[in-house]
Amino acid sequence: MSAEELITVNSNILGGTPVFKGTRVPVRTLFEYLERGYTLEEFIECFPSVTKDLACRVLERSEAALLAA
C-alpha cells in the first residue's frame, strides 16, 4: 500500500499537515502518543476515525522507510 493510500497532505486540511487518509487526525499524533507510553489501542480509542489497520500500516511504512535509509 502506497503512502498516498494511507496519508493525505492537503493545504485545505489542517494547513497541509499529513493526516490519516479520510480523517483530520495528524499522523504525528500517533507517534506522540506512542512516545508518551500510550498503547496503539489507547490511541484508537481517542481517535476512532483511525482504524487499527490504518495505524498499523502507517507504522509499518515508517519502519520500512527508516530501515531503508
N, CA, C, O and CB atoms as a CASP TS submission, in Angstrom:
PFRMAT TS
TARGET T0000
AUTHOR 0000-0000-0000
METHOD Language model
MODEL 1
PARENT N/A
ATOM      1  N   MET     1       0.852  -1.175   0.000  1.00  0.00           N
ATOM      2  CA  MET     1       0.000   0.000   0.000  1.00  0.00           C
ATOM      3  C   MET     1       0.895   1.235   0.000  1.00  0.00           C
ATOM      4  O   MET     1       1.823   1.330   0.803  1.00  0.00           O
ATOM      5  CB  MET     1      -0.968   0.000   1.226  1.00  0.00           C
ATOM      6  N   SER     2       0.626   2.168  -0.883  1.00  0.00           N
ATOM      7  CA  SER     2       1.458   3.361  -1.004  1.00  0.00           C
ATOM      8  C   SER     2       1.138   4.365   0.094  1.00  0.00           C
ATOM      9  O   SER     2       0.083   4.309   0.726  1.00  0.00           O
ATOM     10  CB  SER     2       1.271   4.006  -2.375  1.00  0.00           C
ATOM     11  N   ALA     3       2.067   5.278   0.301  1.00  0.00           N
ATOM     12  CA  ALA     3       1.869   6.325   1.306  1.00  0.00           C
ATOM     13  C   ALA     3       0.640   7.163   0.980  1.00  0.00           C
ATOM     14  O   ALA     3      -0.071   7.602   1.885  1.00  0.00           O
ATOM     15  CB  ALA     3       3.112   7.224   1.400  1.00  0.00           C
ATOM     16  N   GLU     4       0.385   7.388  -0.304  1.00  0.00           N
ATOM     17  CA  GLU     4      -0.771   8.188  -0.718  1.00  0.00           C
ATOM     18  C   GLU     4      -2.097   7.515  -0.370  1.00  0.00           C
ATOM     19  O   GLU     4      -3.126   8.181  -0.249  1.00  0.00           O
ATOM     20  CB  GLU     4      -0.711   8.451  -2.212  1.00  0.00           C
ATOM     21  N   GLU     5      -2.065   6.204  -0.211  1.00  0.00           N
ATOM     22  CA  GLU     5      -3.273   5.473   0.171  1.00  0.00           C
ATOM     23  C   GLU     5      -3.489   5.501   1.681  1.00  0.00           C
ATOM     24  O   GLU     5      -4.568   5.158   2.165  1.00  0.00           O
ATOM     25  CB  GLU     5      -3.193   4.027  -0.317  1.00  0.00           C
ATOM     26  N   LEU     6      -2.462   5.909   2.422  1.00  0.00           N
ATOM     27  CA  LEU     6      -2.527   5.928   3.881  1.00  0.00           C
ATOM     28  C   LEU     6      -2.621   7.324   4.467  1.00  0.00           C
ATOM     29  O   LEU     6      -3.241   7.531   5.510  1.00  0.00           O
ATOM     30  CB  LEU     6      -1.333   5.242   4.444  1.00  0.00           C
ATOM     31  N   ILE     7      -2.001   8.279   3.790  1.00  0.00           N
ATOM     32  CA  ILE     7      -1.851   9.629   4.340  1.00  0.00           C
ATOM     33  C   ILE     7      -2.308  10.653   3.316  1.00  0.00           C
ATOM     34  O   ILE     7      -2.077  10.489   2.119  1.00  0.00           O
ATOM     35  CB  ILE     7      -0.386   9.900   4.758  1.00  0.00           C
ATOM     36  N   THR     8      -2.955  11.707   3.788  1.00  0.00           N
ATOM     37  CA  THR     8      -3.375  12.819   2.947  1.00  0.00           C
ATOM     38  C   THR     8      -2.605  14.063   3.358  1.00  0.00           C
ATOM     39  O   THR     8      -2.484  14.373   4.543  1.00  0.00           O
ATOM     40  CB  THR     8      -4.904  13.054   3.050  1.00  0.00           C
ATOM     41  N   VAL     9      -2.087  14.770   2.362  1.00  0.00           N
ATOM     42  CA  VAL     9      -1.467  16.077   2.588  1.00  0.00           C
ATOM     43  C   VAL     9      -2.198  17.046   1.671  1.00  0.00           C
ATOM     44  O   VAL     9      -2.064  16.986   0.449  1.00  0.00           O
ATOM     45  CB  VAL     9       0.105  16.061   2.305  1.00  0.00           C
ATOM     46  N   ASN    10      -2.974  17.941   2.279  1.00  0.00           N
ATOM     47  CA  ASN    10      -3.811  18.868   1.522  1.00  0.00           C
ATOM     48  C   ASN    10      -3.810  20.196   2.262  1.00  0.00           C
ATOM     49  O   ASN    10      -4.098  20.243   3.458  1.00  0.00           O
ATOM     50  CB  ASN    10      -5.273  18.317   1.341  1.00  0.00           C
ATOM     51  N   SER    11      -3.492  21.257   1.569  1.00  0.00           N
ATOM     52  CA  SER    11      -3.419  22.569   2.225  1.00  0.00           C
ATOM     53  C   SER    11      -4.756  22.996   2.827  1.00  0.00           C
ATOM     54  O   SER    11      -4.786  23.874   3.689  1.00  0.00           O
ATOM     55  CB  SER    11      -2.952  23.621   1.231  1.00  0.00           C
ATOM     56  N   ASN    12      -5.849  22.397   2.393  1.00  0.00           N
ATOM     57  CA  ASN    12      -7.168  22.725   2.947  1.00  0.00           C
ATOM     58  C   ASN    12      -7.506  21.914   4.197  1.00  0.00           C
ATOM     59  O   ASN    12      -8.524  22.166   4.842  1.00  0.00           O
ATOM     60  CB  ASN    12      -8.235  22.497   1.899  1.00  0.00           C
ATOM     61  N   ILE    13      -6.666  20.953   4.538  1.00  0.00           N
ATOM     62  CA  ILE    13      -6.891  20.129   5.737  1.00  0.00           C
ATOM     63  C   ILE    13      -5.741  20.383   6.698  1.00  0.00           C
ATOM     64  O   ILE    13      -4.607  19.980   6.441  1.00  0.00           O
ATOM     65  CB  ILE    13      -7.000  18.594   5.378  1.00  0.00           C
ATOM     66  N   LEU    14      -6.033  21.043   7.790  1.00  0.00           N
ATOM     67  CA  LEU    14      -5.045  21.361   8.825  1.00  0.00           C
ATOM     68  C   LEU    14      -3.792  22.010   8.246  1.00  0.00           C
ATOM     69  O   LEU    14      -2.678  21.743   8.698  1.00  0.00           O
ATOM     70  CB  LEU    14      -4.664  20.101   9.585  1.00  0.00           C
ATOM     71  N   GLY    15      -3.982  22.860   7.247  1.00  0.00           N
ATOM     72  CA  GLY    15      -2.874  23.613   6.671  1.00  0.00           C
ATOM     73  C   GLY    15      -1.810  22.771   5.992  1.00  0.00           C
ATOM     74  O   GLY    15      -0.665  23.207   5.874  1.00  0.00           O
ATOM     75  N   GLY    16      -2.161  21.579   5.545  1.00  0.00           N
ATOM     76  CA  GLY    16      -1.217  20.721   4.847  1.00  0.00           C
ATOM     77  C   GLY    16      -0.483  19.739   5.737  1.00  0.00           C
ATOM     78  O   GLY    16       0.423  19.042   5.280  1.00  0.00           O
ATOM     79  N   THR    17      -0.867  19.677   7.010  1.00  0.00           N
ATOM     80  CA  THR    17      -0.281  18.692   7.919  1.00  0.00           C
ATOM     81  C   THR    17      -0.668  17.292   7.448  1.00  0.00           C
ATOM     82  O   THR    17      -1.839  17.052   7.158  1.00  0.00           O
ATOM     83  CB  THR    17      -0.752  18.933   9.390  1.00  0.00           C
ATOM     84  N   PRO    18       0.283  16.366   7.365  1.00  0.00           N
ATOM     85  CA  PRO    18      -0.072  14.995   6.968  1.00  0.00           C
ATOM     86  C   PRO    18      -1.054  14.375   7.967  1.00  0.00           C
ATOM     87  O   PRO    18      -0.795  14.332   9.169  1.00  0.00           O
ATOM     88  CB  PRO    18       1.199  14.119   6.859  1.00  0.00           C
ATOM     89  N   VAL    19      -2.176  13.899   7.444  1.00  0.00           N
ATOM     90  CA  VAL    19      -3.210  13.275   8.275  1.00  0.00           C
ATOM     91  C   VAL    19      -3.495  11.878   7.750  1.00  0.00           C
ATOM     92  O   VAL    19      -3.204  11.562   6.596  1.00  0.00           O
ATOM     93  CB  VAL    19      -4.511  14.129   8.293  1.00  0.00           C
ATOM     94  N   PHE    20      -4.067  11.048   8.611  1.00  0.00           N
ATOM     95  CA  PHE    20      -4.515   9.734   8.175  1.00  0.00           C
ATOM     96  C   PHE    20      -5.600   9.918   7.122  1.00  0.00           C
ATOM     97  O   PHE    20      -6.512  10.727   7.297  1.00  0.00           O
ATOM     98  CB  PHE    20      -5.036   8.887   9.377  1.00  0.00           C
ATOM     99  N   LYS    21      -5.500   9.170   6.036  1.00  0.00           N
ATOM    100  CA  LYS    21      -6.453   9.269   4.930  1.00  0.00           C
ATOM    101  C   LYS    21      -7.892   9.133   5.441  1.00  0.00           C
ATOM    102  O   LYS    21      -8.213   8.213   6.193  1.00  0.00           O
ATOM    103  CB  LYS    21      -6.159   8.186   3.867  1.00  0.00           C
ATOM    104  N   GLY    22      -8.742  10.058   5.023  1.00  0.00           N
ATOM    105  CA  GLY    22     -10.152  10.020   5.396  1.00  0.00           C
ATOM    106  C   GLY    22     -10.445  10.598   6.766  1.00  0.00           C
ATOM    107  O   GLY    22     -11.573  10.510   7.250  1.00  0.00           O
ATOM    108  N   THR    23      -9.429  11.196   7.403  1.00  0.00           N
ATOM    109  CA  THR    23      -9.615  11.782   8.735  1.00  0.00           C
ATOM    110  C   THR    23      -8.989  13.170   8.782  1.00  0.00           C
ATOM    111  O   THR    23      -8.432  13.652   7.796  1.00  0.00           O
ATOM    112  CB  THR    23      -8.998  10.873   9.830  1.00  0.00           C
ATOM    113  N   ARG    24      -9.090  13.793   9.935  1.00  0.00           N
ATOM    114  CA  ARG    24      -8.388  15.040  10.206  1.00  0.00           C
ATOM    115  C   ARG    24      -7.406  14.825  11.362  1.00  0.00           C
ATOM    116  O   ARG    24      -7.056  15.770  12.070  1.00  0.00           O
ATOM    117  CB  ARG    24      -9.393  16.182  10.536  1.00  0.00           C
ATOM    118  N   VAL    25      -6.973  13.594  11.543  1.00  0.00           N
ATOM    119  CA  VAL    25      -6.060  13.242  12.630  1.00  0.00           C
ATOM    120  C   VAL    25      -4.625  13.268  12.093  1.00  0.00           C
ATOM    121  O   VAL    25      -4.283  12.480  11.211  1.00  0.00           O
ATOM    122  CB  VAL    25      -6.410  11.834  13.229  1.00  0.00           C
ATOM    123  N   PRO    26      -3.783  14.168  12.617  1.00  0.00           N
ATOM    124  CA  PRO    26      -2.400  14.223  12.156  1.00  0.00           C
ATOM    125  C   PRO    26      -1.655  12.920  12.450  1.00  0.00           C
ATOM    126  O   PRO    26      -1.812  12.335  13.522  1.00  0.00           O
ATOM    127  CB  PRO    26      -1.677  15.395  12.808  1.00  0.00           C
ATOM    128  N   VAL    27      -0.851  12.476  11.498  1.00  0.00           N
ATOM    129  CA  VAL    27      -0.064  11.260  11.668  1.00  0.00           C
ATOM    130  C   VAL    27       0.884  11.414  12.852  1.00  0.00           C
ATOM    131  O   VAL    27       1.109  10.459  13.595  1.00  0.00           O
ATOM    132  CB  VAL    27       0.725  10.935  10.381  1.00  0.00           C
ATOM    133  N   ARG    28       1.436  12.601  13.031  1.00  0.00           N
ATOM    134  CA  ARG    28       2.395  12.792  14.130  1.00  0.00           C
ATOM    135  C   ARG    28       1.756  12.540  15.490  1.00  0.00           C
ATOM    136  O   ARG    28       2.460  12.229  16.451  1.00  0.00           O
ATOM    137  CB  ARG    28       2.973  14.208  14.089  1.00  0.00           C
ATOM    138  N   THR    29       0.437  12.668  15.587  1.00  0.00           N
ATOM    139  CA  THR    29      -0.249  12.414  16.849  1.00  0.00           C
ATOM    140  C   THR    29      -0.063  10.958  17.286  1.00  0.00           C
ATOM    141  O   THR    29       0.095  10.679  18.475  1.00  0.00           O
ATOM    142  CB  THR    29      -1.746  12.745  16.719  1.00  0.00           C
ATOM    143  N   LEU    30      -0.080  10.042  16.334  1.00  0.00           N
ATOM    144  CA  LEU    30       0.154   8.632  16.665  1.00  0.00           C
ATOM    145  C   LEU    30       1.530   8.466  17.290  1.00  0.00           C
ATOM    146  O   LEU    30       1.671   7.813  18.324  1.00  0.00           O
ATOM    147  CB  LEU    30       0.023   7.741  15.408  1.00  0.00           C
ATOM    148  N   PHE    31       2.535   9.046  16.672  1.00  0.00           N
ATOM    149  CA  PHE    31       3.898   8.924  17.200  1.00  0.00           C
ATOM    150  C   PHE    31       4.037   9.598  18.564  1.00  0.00           C
ATOM    151  O   PHE    31       4.733   9.090  19.443  1.00  0.00           O
ATOM    152  CB  PHE    31       4.902   9.531  16.218  1.00  0.00           C
ATOM    153  N   GLU    32       3.380  10.733  18.738  1.00  0.00           N
ATOM    154  CA  GLU    32       3.415  11.419  20.033  1.00  0.00           C
ATOM    155  C   GLU    32       2.782  10.555  21.125  1.00  0.00           C
ATOM    156  O   GLU    32       3.308  10.472  22.235  1.00  0.00           O
ATOM    157  CB  GLU    32       2.689  12.776  19.942  1.00  0.00           C
ATOM    158  N   TYR    33       1.659   9.916  20.814  1.00  0.00           N
ATOM    159  CA  TYR    33       1.014   9.031  21.793  1.00  0.00           C
ATOM    160  C   TYR    33       1.936   7.879  22.170  1.00  0.00           C
ATOM    161  O   TYR    33       2.108   7.572  23.350  1.00  0.00           O
ATOM    162  CB  TYR    33      -0.315   8.484  21.236  1.00  0.00           C
ATOM    163  N   LEU    34       2.526   7.245  21.166  1.00  0.00           N
ATOM    164  CA  LEU    34       3.408   6.112  21.432  1.00  0.00           C
ATOM    165  C   LEU    34       4.641   6.546  22.220  1.00  0.00           C
ATOM    166  O   LEU    34       5.085   5.825  23.114  1.00  0.00           O
ATOM    167  CB  LEU    34       3.831   5.447  20.119  1.00  0.00           C
ATOM    168  N   GLU    35       5.197   7.708  21.903  1.00  0.00           N
ATOM    169  CA  GLU    35       6.356   8.223  22.632  1.00  0.00           C
ATOM    170  C   GLU    35       6.030   8.473  24.100  1.00  0.00           C
ATOM    171  O   GLU    35       6.895   8.336  24.964  1.00  0.00           O
ATOM    172  CB  GLU    35       6.856   9.510  21.986  1.00  0.00           C
ATOM    173  N   ARG    36       4.796   8.834  24.377  1.00  0.00           N
ATOM    174  CA  ARG    36       4.370   9.123  25.757  1.00  0.00           C
ATOM    175  C   ARG    36       3.940   7.872  26.510  1.00  0.00           C
ATOM    176  O   ARG    36       3.502   7.956  27.658  1.00  0.00           O
ATOM    177  CB  ARG    36       3.227  10.123  25.750  1.00  0.00           C
ATOM    178  N   GLY    37       4.062   6.708  25.867  1.00  0.00           N
ATOM    179  CA  GLY    37       3.771   5.463  26.553  1.00  0.00           C
ATOM    180  C   GLY    37       2.358   4.935  26.387  1.00  0.00           C
ATOM    181  O   GLY    37       2.005   3.927  26.999  1.00  0.00           O
ATOM    182  N   TYR    38       1.549   5.585  25.582  1.00  0.00           N
ATOM    183  CA  TYR    38       0.206   5.073  25.318  1.00  0.00           C
ATOM    184  C   TYR    38       0.302   3.878  24.373  1.00  0.00           C
ATOM    185  O   TYR    38       1.241   3.776  23.584  1.00  0.00           O
ATOM    186  CB  TYR    38      -0.705   6.182  24.715  1.00  0.00           C
ATOM    187  N   THR    39      -0.654   2.995  24.457  1.00  0.00           N
ATOM    188  CA  THR    39      -0.699   1.851  23.548  1.00  0.00           C
ATOM    189  C   THR    39      -1.422   2.251  22.260  1.00  0.00           C
ATOM    190  O   THR    39      -2.094   3.281  22.198  1.00  0.00           O
ATOM    191  CB  THR    39      -1.402   0.637  24.221  1.00  0.00           C
ATOM    192  N   LEU    40      -1.268   1.419  21.251  1.00  0.00           N
ATOM    193  CA  LEU    40      -1.983   1.651  19.997  1.00  0.00           C
ATOM    194  C   LEU    40      -3.486   1.619  20.235  1.00  0.00           C
ATOM    195  O   LEU    40      -4.229   2.405  19.646  1.00  0.00           O
ATOM    196  CB  LEU    40      -1.586   0.602  18.939  1.00  0.00           C
ATOM    197  N   GLU    41      -3.931   0.716  21.094  1.00  0.00           N
ATOM    198  CA  GLU    41      -5.357   0.613  21.401  1.00  0.00           C
ATOM    199  C   GLU    41      -5.879   1.905  22.054  1.00  0.00           C
ATOM    200  O   GLU    41      -6.991   2.345  21.764  1.00  0.00           O
ATOM    201  CB  GLU    41      -5.615  -0.593  22.327  1.00  0.00           C
ATOM    202  N   GLU    42      -5.080   2.496  22.924  1.00  0.00           N
ATOM    203  CA  GLU    42      -5.488   3.757  23.561  1.00  0.00           C
ATOM    204  C   GLU    42      -5.576   4.882  22.531  1.00  0.00           C
ATOM    205  O   GLU    42      -6.476   5.719  22.593  1.00  0.00           O
ATOM    206  CB  GLU    42      -4.497   4.142  24.682  1.00  0.00           C
ATOM    207  N   PHE    43      -4.651   4.896  21.597  1.00  0.00           N
ATOM    208  CA  PHE    43      -4.710   5.890  20.524  1.00  0.00           C
ATOM    209  C   PHE    43      -5.999   5.717  19.726  1.00  0.00           C
ATOM    210  O   PHE    43      -6.698   6.693  19.451  1.00  0.00           O
ATOM    211  CB  PHE    43      -3.476   5.770  19.593  1.00  0.00           C
ATOM    212  N   ILE    44      -6.312   4.485  19.358  1.00  0.00           N
ATOM    213  CA  ILE    44      -7.525   4.198  18.577  1.00  0.00           C
ATOM    214  C   ILE    44      -8.782   4.611  19.356  1.00  0.00           C
ATOM    215  O   ILE    44      -9.735   5.127  18.772  1.00  0.00           O
ATOM    216  CB  ILE    44      -7.592   2.689  18.214  1.00  0.00           C
ATOM    217  N   GLU    45      -8.779   4.384  20.658  1.00  0.00           N
ATOM    218  CA  GLU    45      -9.923   4.800  21.482  1.00  0.00           C
ATOM    219  C   GLU    45     -10.112   6.311  21.425  1.00  0.00           C
ATOM    220  O   GLU    45     -11.241   6.798  21.357  1.00  0.00           O
ATOM    221  CB  GLU    45      -9.731   4.348  22.943  1.00  0.00           C
ATOM    222  N   CYS    46      -9.018   7.044  21.452  1.00  0.00           N
ATOM    223  CA  CYS    46      -9.087   8.507  21.434  1.00  0.00           C
ATOM    224  C   CYS    46      -9.404   9.056  20.046  1.00  0.00           C
ATOM    225  O   CYS    46      -9.970  10.143  19.926  1.00  0.00           O
ATOM    226  CB  CYS    46      -7.778   9.093  21.927  1.00  0.00           C
ATOM    227  N   PHE    47      -9.046   8.319  19.003  1.00  0.00           N
ATOM    228  CA  PHE    47      -9.251   8.763  17.620  1.00  0.00           C
ATOM    229  C   PHE    47      -9.913   7.647  16.822  1.00  0.00           C
ATOM    230  O   PHE    47      -9.274   7.024  15.973  1.00  0.00           O
ATOM    231  CB  PHE    47      -7.904   9.180  16.963  1.00  0.00           C
ATOM    232  N   PRO    48     -11.190   7.393  17.090  1.00  0.00           N
ATOM    233  CA  PRO    48     -11.874   6.257  16.457  1.00  0.00           C
ATOM    234  C   PRO    48     -12.009   6.366  14.938  1.00  0.00           C
ATOM    235  O   PRO    48     -12.343   5.380  14.282  1.00  0.00           O
ATOM    236  CB  PRO    48     -13.235   6.110  17.052  1.00  0.00           C
ATOM    237  N   SER    49     -11.758   7.539  14.371  1.00  0.00           N
ATOM    238  CA  SER    49     -11.814   7.648  12.905  1.00  0.00           C
ATOM    239  C   SER    49     -10.594   6.993  12.254  1.00  0.00           C
ATOM    240  O   SER    49     -10.591   6.755  11.046  1.00  0.00           O
ATOM    241  CB  SER    49     -11.905   9.126  12.481  1.00  0.00           C
ATOM    242  N   VAL    50      -9.566   6.704  13.041  1.00  0.00           N
ATOM    243  CA  VAL    50      -8.384   5.997  12.545  1.00  0.00           C
ATOM    244  C   VAL    50      -8.550   4.516  12.894  1.00  0.00           C
ATOM    245  O   VAL    50      -8.649   4.160  14.068  1.00  0.00           O
ATOM    246  CB  VAL    50      -7.051   6.589  13.162  1.00  0.00           C
ATOM    247  N   THR    51      -8.579   3.672  11.892  1.00  0.00           N
ATOM    248  CA  THR    51      -8.720   2.243  12.157  1.00  0.00           C
ATOM    249  C   THR    51      -7.388   1.668  12.620  1.00  0.00           C
ATOM    250  O   THR    51      -6.328   2.234  12.351  1.00  0.00           O
ATOM    251  CB  THR    51      -9.224   1.498  10.902  1.00  0.00           C
ATOM    252  N   LYS    52      -7.452   0.557  13.306  1.00  0.00           N
ATOM    253  CA  LYS    52      -6.236  -0.104  13.752  1.00  0.00           C
ATOM    254  C   LYS    52      -5.403  -0.524  12.545  1.00  0.00           C
ATOM    255  O   LYS    52      -4.177  -0.407  12.562  1.00  0.00           O
ATOM    256  CB  LYS    52      -6.569  -1.324  14.634  1.00  0.00           C
ATOM    257  N   ASP    53      -6.057  -1.006  11.516  1.00  0.00           N
ATOM    258  CA  ASP    53      -5.350  -1.418  10.309  1.00  0.00           C
ATOM    259  C   ASP    53      -4.603  -0.243   9.689  1.00  0.00           C
ATOM    260  O   ASP    53      -3.445  -0.389   9.301  1.00  0.00           O
ATOM    261  CB  ASP    53      -6.327  -2.017   9.297  1.00  0.00           C
ATOM    262  N   LEU    54      -5.239   0.906   9.592  1.00  0.00           N
ATOM    263  CA  LEU    54      -4.607   2.092   9.018  1.00  0.00           C
ATOM    264  C   LEU    54      -3.402   2.519   9.845  1.00  0.00           C
ATOM    265  O   LEU    54      -2.339   2.805   9.294  1.00  0.00           O
ATOM    266  CB  LEU    54      -5.614   3.242   8.921  1.00  0.00           C
ATOM    267  N   ALA    55      -3.561   2.562  11.154  1.00  0.00           N
ATOM    268  CA  ALA    55      -2.457   2.947  12.036  1.00  0.00           C
ATOM    269  C   ALA    55      -1.294   1.967  11.907  1.00  0.00           C
ATOM    270  O   ALA    55      -0.139   2.386  11.848  1.00  0.00           O
ATOM    271  CB  ALA    55      -2.934   3.015  13.497  1.00  0.00           C
ATOM    272  N   CYS    56      -1.583   0.683  11.862  1.00  0.00           N
ATOM    273  CA  CYS    56      -0.528  -0.334  11.735  1.00  0.00           C
ATOM    274  C   CYS    56       0.195  -0.208  10.399  1.00  0.00           C
ATOM    275  O   CYS    56       1.416  -0.353  10.338  1.00  0.00           O
ATOM    276  CB  CYS    56      -1.122  -1.748  11.879  1.00  0.00           C
ATOM    277  N   ARG    57      -0.540   0.056   9.346  1.00  0.00           N
ATOM    278  CA  ARG    57       0.093   0.195   8.034  1.00  0.00           C
ATOM    279  C   ARG    57       1.012   1.421   7.988  1.00  0.00           C
ATOM    280  O   ARG    57       2.079   1.373   7.377  1.00  0.00           O
ATOM    281  CB  ARG    57      -0.978   0.297   6.938  1.00  0.00           C
ATOM    282  N   VAL    58       0.603   2.504   8.626  1.00  0.00           N
ATOM    283  CA  VAL    58       1.456   3.697   8.686  1.00  0.00           C
ATOM    284  C   VAL    58       2.724   3.386   9.481  1.00  0.00           C
ATOM    285  O   VAL    58       3.819   3.793   9.092  1.00  0.00           O
ATOM    286  CB  VAL    58       0.692   4.893   9.327  1.00  0.00           C
ATOM    287  N   LEU    59       2.580   2.677  10.578  1.00  0.00           N
ATOM    288  CA  LEU    59       3.751   2.302  11.370  1.00  0.00           C
ATOM    289  C   LEU    59       4.685   1.389  10.564  1.00  0.00           C
ATOM    290  O   LEU    59       5.905   1.547  10.613  1.00  0.00           O
ATOM    291  CB  LEU    59       3.314   1.601  12.676  1.00  0.00           C
ATOM    292  N   GLU    60       4.120   0.453   9.836  1.00  0.00           N
ATOM    293  CA  GLU    60       4.929  -0.452   9.020  1.00  0.00           C
ATOM    294  C   GLU    60       5.677   0.302   7.927  1.00  0.00           C
ATOM    295  O   GLU    60       6.854   0.038   7.682  1.00  0.00           O
ATOM    296  CB  GLU    60       4.048  -1.533   8.396  1.00  0.00           C
ATOM    297  N   ARG    61       4.995   1.243   7.270  1.00  0.00           N
ATOM    298  CA  ARG    61       5.649   2.049   6.230  1.00  0.00           C
ATOM    299  C   ARG    61       6.752   2.905   6.830  1.00  0.00           C
ATOM    300  O   ARG    61       7.812   3.070   6.228  1.00  0.00           O
ATOM    301  CB  ARG    61       4.623   2.941   5.507  1.00  0.00           C
ATOM    302  N   SER    62       6.508   3.443   8.001  1.00  0.00           N
ATOM    303  CA  SER    62       7.517   4.254   8.675  1.00  0.00           C
ATOM    304  C   SER    62       8.742   3.424   9.022  1.00  0.00           C
ATOM    305  O   SER    62       9.874   3.873   8.842  1.00  0.00           O
ATOM    306  CB  SER    62       6.938   4.886   9.938  1.00  0.00           C
ATOM    307  N   GLU    63       8.517   2.219   9.515  1.00  0.00           N
ATOM    308  CA  GLU    63       9.619   1.322   9.849  1.00  0.00           C
ATOM    309  C   GLU    63      10.428   0.996   8.601  1.00  0.00           C
ATOM    310  O   GLU    63      11.659   1.028   8.626  1.00  0.00           O
ATOM    311  CB  GLU    63       9.092   0.030  10.500  1.00  0.00           C
ATOM    312  N   ALA    64       9.738   0.684   7.512  1.00  0.00           N
ATOM    313  CA  ALA    64      10.429   0.333   6.271  1.00  0.00           C
ATOM    314  C   ALA    64      11.257   1.513   5.761  1.00  0.00           C
ATOM    315  O   ALA    64      12.375   1.329   5.279  1.00  0.00           O
ATOM    316  CB  ALA    64       9.416  -0.109   5.199  1.00  0.00           C
ATOM    317  N   ALA    65      10.710   2.711   5.869  1.00  0.00           N
ATOM    318  CA  ALA    65      11.437   3.905   5.419  1.00  0.00           C
ATOM    319  C   ALA    65      12.685   4.138   6.266  1.00  0.00           C
ATOM    320  O   ALA    65      13.738   4.501   5.741  1.00  0.00           O
ATOM    321  CB  ALA    65      10.526   5.143   5.475  1.00  0.00           C
ATOM    322  N   LEU    66      12.566   3.932   7.566  1.00  0.00           N
ATOM    323  CA  LEU    66      13.725   4.121   8.448  1.00  0.00           C
ATOM    324  C   LEU    66      14.803   3.075   8.203  1.00  0.00           C
ATOM    325  O   LEU    66      15.991   3.398   8.217  1.00  0.00           O
ATOM    326  CB  LEU    66      13.289   4.074   9.907  1.00  0.00           C
ATOM    327  N   LEU    67      14.408   1.835   7.980  1.00  0.00           N
ATOM    328  CA  LEU    67      15.364   0.769   7.769  1.00  0.00           C
ATOM    329  C   LEU    67      16.044   0.855   6.411  1.00  0.00           C
ATOM    330  O   LEU    67      17.153   0.354   6.230  1.00  0.00           O
ATOM    331  CB  LEU    67      14.685  -0.555   7.914  1.00  0.00           C
ATOM    332  N   ALA    68      15.373   1.494   5.459  1.00  0.00           N
ATOM    333  CA  ALA    68      15.930   1.636   4.123  1.00  0.00           C
ATOM    334  C   ALA    68      16.945   2.779   4.042  1.00  0.00           C
ATOM    335  O   ALA    68      17.730   2.855   3.097  1.00  0.00           O
ATOM    336  CB  ALA    68      14.815   1.862   3.120  1.00  0.00           C
ATOM    337  N   ALA    69      16.922   3.648   5.020  1.00  0.00           N
ATOM    338  CA  ALA    69      17.813   4.831   4.985  1.00  0.00           C
ATOM    339  C   ALA    69      19.247   4.470   5.284  1.00  0.00           C
ATOM    340  O   ALA    69      20.114   5.344   5.294  1.00  0.00           O
ATOM    341  CB  ALA    69      17.344   5.882   5.979  1.00  0.00           C
TER
END
